[in-house]
Amino acid sequence: QVQLVESGGGLVQAGGSLRLSCAASGSFFSIVAMGWYRQAPGKQRELVAVFTNGGRTNYGDSVKGRSTISRDIAKNTVYLQMNSLKPEDTAVYYCKAVSRPGYQEYWGQGTQVTVSS
């Protein structure tokens, strides 16, 4: 079992920045991929940024060039730095981890990001 706890969401003005954190506990050593997704009201959950199996990074098209995913392996924590935020970035941001064996998926409880215009 893997537990994920997100933090760092909040209200920010357009053009501002936020850093989200996701701390993993439990069987974190089994995690092979970890990253961020978001879901806005009435929309499907979408990729923001992830570390894939093998350590590569993938970014969603809507945040490319404005966001950076990083990690502190010693702290079992993944971060998402978001810059030049836009009102359309408003969503609940979820941390997701995938562990082996079986590629089990785990989700955090989500953290709200609201960008005001």
N, C-alpha and C positions, 0 to 999 in steps of 0.2 A: 504494500500500500504506500502511496505517495500522497502527502498533504501539501497543498499550495496555498500560500497566503499572499495576497496582493496588497500593495499600499501605494500611496502617492497621488491618487486621483484628487480631483477638486475642480474649482471654478477658476478659469483663467480668461483673460481678454484675448481677442484675436491678435495674432502676432507674438503671443507669449510662448513660454516653454513649460514643460512639466517633465518630471522623471518618475516613471513607475518602477516599482520593485516587486519581484515575485520570489519569495523564499520557499524552498522545498525542504520537506522533512520526511521522515519515515525511510522508505527504501530508495533514497535519492540516488544511490549508487547504481541503480538499475535503469536510470533515465538515459534514453538515447537521443531524445529530441525535446526541445523546450522553447516556448515562445509566447507570443501575444496574438490574440484575436480580439475583435471588437464587434459589437452589435448595437446598431442604432435602432430607435423605435420604428417598427414596421419594416425593418430590413433584415436580410439574412446575416448571420455571423460571417465575418470575413477576416482573412489573414492580415495581420499588421506586420509582424516580423518574427522569424523563428531561427533558432539554431537547429539545423537538420542533423540527422544521424551522420556522423563524420565531421561535424563541426562547421559546416558551411552555413552561411546566412541567406535567408530569403526574405524579401520585403514585398509587401503589397504595393500595387501600383500607386495607390492613393497617398502613400506616405514616403515613397522613394525620394531621397534627397533631403527629406525633412526629419527623418527619424533614424536613430541608431540603436541597435540592440547590442548589449554587452553582457558579460557574465563574470562573476567572481566565484570560481570553482570552490575555493576554500570556504566560502559562505553559502554555497549551494543556492546562489541567488542570481537571477537574471534581471537585467534592467532594460528599460525602454526610455531613451531620451527623445522627447518630441519637441521640435522647434517650429517656429512659424505656424503656430496652430491656427486652424480655421474653424469657423462655426460648424462646418460639415464633419469635423473630427469629433464632435459631440457623440458620445456613445458610452456603453458599459464596456470596459476593457477586461478581458479574461486572460488569465495565464493558463497555458496548457502544457502538460508534460506527457511524454510517451515513454513507457518503460518496457523492458523485456524481462522475462519471455512473454510472448503473445502480443506485443505491441499494445498493451493496455493504455487507455487514455485516461488522464486525470485532468480535472478542471478546478480552478480556483473559484471563489465566490463572486468575483468581479469587483471592479472599482469604477465608479462613475467619473467620467471626464466631461466637463461642460465648458464649451468655449463660447463666450459672449461676443457679439459683434459690436 
